[in-house]
């Protein structure tokens, strides 16, 4: 199991990155990004943020944001020039008009501009190992179709969603399914579990209990990455 620490507002930027740099048990970080009303791609902090708060950021200029911890993605990546671990960027959906026949083209155009702006930042840092993922199928499909040079993942929020062929599949912990996970490993895909609270952590740990007695679960455990706001819980539980 690989542990990926999710940037959040439980720690300030310095403490978060110091731990990510120095703790050998942490294999990478997740940064949530969105776009301000004046076009700045910023790193937005979770976990206490709500959809309303995120939409508020998207409808605010960068200069109006009253948080010293929310900074442009370019500044984050510039400060991480020596970071040798993975950086996963979670592309948060934009607050867009209700989808209708008259707005489809506009929504595609807005999302395409959003994606291009993110890649304009990323391409300035070829020395960093960066992957993108999102829960939004429109964004994922547009990024995939753009054929930009970046590994791409999908944060799956519900079963039965349309399949997209990507490099990385990220499952909510309550969605972990042995057959599905083994199938992805057989297909040479990377698998991850997304844990954001005590319930999702418990779901993950219950799924992997008694893994020494179950070779299939052990194989999944050895190959899965866990994205978490609470890396110390997993370090203390599994990295003894």
WOBELZI-V332993 format. One record per residue. RES is the residue in one letter. SS is DSSP state (alpha for helix, beta for strand, coil for the rest). D_LAST is the distance of its C-alpha to the last C-alpha in Angstrom with 1 decimal. Layout:
RES:SS:D_LAST
RES:SS:D_LAST
This chain:
X:coil:12.6
X:beta:13.7
X:beta:13.7
X:beta:17.1
X:beta:18.0
X:beta:21.4
X:coil:23.9
X:beta:25.2
X:coil:27.2
X:coil:24.5
X:coil:24.2
X:coil:26.9
X:alpha:27.0
X:alpha:26.2
X:alpha:23.0
X:alpha:21.9
X:alpha:22.5
X:alpha:21.3
X:alpha:17.8
X:alpha:18.2
X:alpha:19.6
X:alpha:17.2
X:coil:13.7
X:coil:12.6
X:coil:10.4
X:beta:13.7
X:beta:16.1
X:beta:19.2
X:beta:21.2
X:beta:23.8
X:beta:27.1
X:beta:29.7
X:beta:33.2
X:beta:36.6
X:beta:40.2
X:coil:42.4
X:coil:46.1
X:coil:47.1
X:coil:44.9
X:coil:41.9
X:beta:38.6
X:beta:36.1
X:beta:32.5
X:beta:32.4
X:coil:29.8
X:beta:28.2
X:coil:27.0
X:coil:29.9
X:coil:32.6
X:coil:34.9
X:alpha:37.2
X:alpha:40.0
X:alpha:38.3
X:alpha:37.4
X:alpha:41.0
X:alpha:42.3
X:alpha:40.5
X:alpha:42.1
X:coil:45.5
X:coil:45.1
X:coil:45.8
X:alpha:43.0
X:alpha:45.1
X:alpha:45.3
X:coil:41.5
X:coil:40.7
X:coil:37.1
X:coil:36.0
X:coil:32.6
X:coil:34.3
X:coil:35.3
X:beta:36.7
X:alpha:34.4
X:alpha:36.1
X:alpha:35.2
X:alpha:31.5
X:alpha:31.5
X:alpha:33.6
X:alpha:31.1
X:coil:28.3
X:coil:30.3
X:coil:27.6
X:coil:24.7
X:coil:23.5
X:coil:21.3
X:beta:22.7
X:beta:24.9
X:beta:25.7
X:beta:28.9
X:beta:29.6
X:beta:33.4
X:coil:34.5
X:coil:37.8
X:coil:40.9
X:coil:43.2
X:coil:46.0
X:coil:49.3
X:coil:49.5
X:coil:49.6
X:coil:53.1
X:coil:55.4
X:coil:56.7
X:coil:53.4
X:alpha:51.4
X:alpha:52.5
X:alpha:51.8
X:alpha:48.3
X:alpha:47.6
X:alpha:49.1
X:alpha:47.1
X:alpha:43.8
X:alpha:44.8
X:alpha:45.6
X:alpha:42.2
X:alpha:40.4
X:alpha:42.6
X:alpha:42.0
X:alpha:38.2
X:alpha:38.6
X:alpha:41.1
X:alpha:38.3
X:alpha:35.6
X:coil:38.0
X:coil:38.2
X:coil:34.7
X:coil:34.6
X:coil:31.9
X:coil:29.3
X:beta:27.4
X:beta:28.6
X:beta:28.6
X:beta:30.6
X:beta:30.1
X:beta:32.0
X:coil:32.7
X:coil:36.4
X:alpha:38.0
X:alpha:41.0
X:alpha:38.9
X:alpha:36.8
X:alpha:40.0
X:alpha:41.8
X:alpha:39.0
X:alpha:38.8
X:alpha:42.6
X:alpha:42.8
X:coil:41.1
X:coil:39.3
X:coil:36.9
X:coil:33.6
X:beta:30.9
X:beta:31.4
X:beta:29.5
X:beta:30.5
X:beta:28.9
X:beta:30.3
X:coil:31.4
X:coil:33.4
X:coil:34.0
X:coil:37.2
X:coil:37.4
X:coil:39.2
X:coil:37.2
X:coil:36.7
X:coil:35.6
X:coil:32.9
X:coil:30.0
X:beta:27.3
X:beta:27.2
X:beta:25.2
X:beta:25.2
X:beta:25.1
X:alpha:22.4
X:alpha:25.2
X:alpha:26.7
X:coil:24.0
X:coil:26.0
X:alpha:25.0
X:alpha:28.4
X:alpha:28.6
X:alpha:25.2
X:alpha:25.8
X:alpha:29.2
X:alpha:28.0
X:alpha:25.7
X:alpha:28.7
X:coil:30.7
X:coil:28.3
X:coil:27.5
X:beta:24.3
X:beta:22.8
X:beta:21.1
X:beta:20.5
X:beta:21.9
X:beta:20.4
X:coil:22.4
X:coil:22.4
X:alpha:21.0
X:alpha:22.9
X:alpha:21.6
X:alpha:17.9
X:alpha:18.8
X:alpha:20.7
X:alpha:17.8
X:alpha:15.4
X:alpha:18.4
X:alpha:19.3
X:coil:16.0
X:coil:15.8
X:coil:16.1
X:alpha:15.6
X:alpha:15.3
X:alpha:18.9
X:coil:20.2
X:alpha:20.5
X:alpha:21.9
X:alpha:19.2
X:alpha:16.6
X:alpha:18.8
X:alpha:19.0
X:alpha:15.3
X:alpha:14.8
X:alpha:17.7
X:coil:17.6
X:beta:17.1
X:beta:16.6
X:beta:18.9
X:beta:18.2
X:coil:19.6
X:coil:16.4
X:alpha:13.6
X:alpha:11.6
X:alpha:11.6
X:alpha:10.0
X:alpha:7.5
X:alpha:6.6
X:alpha:7.1
X:alpha:5.8
X:coil:3.8
X:coil:0.0
